[in-house]
């Protein structure tokens, strides 16, 4: 079986959480998966497995009656069309372990 690079999709993840403690925990969790680009907005390149792991972690932190987290997937064509003023365009970070 051929092993290739894991296919990742680009997600914009926005959240609205009024409770400071939960919001801080959600923010710290998302920091482990992507780039913090705005106050309540992250940009993440996620594999299917990473998305499931992230959703599971967030499900344990959120109060569904008060909190809202939205995942906006963008296709590669849409990511290429992102216009940015004042910072860099979204780009997948590559880590090389030697």
Secondary structure, 3 states (H helix, E strand, C coil): CCCCCCCCEEEEEEEECCCHHHHHHHHHHHHCCCEEEECCEEEEEECHHHHHHHHHHHHHHCCCCCCEEEEEEECHHHHHCCCCCCCCCCCCCCCCCC
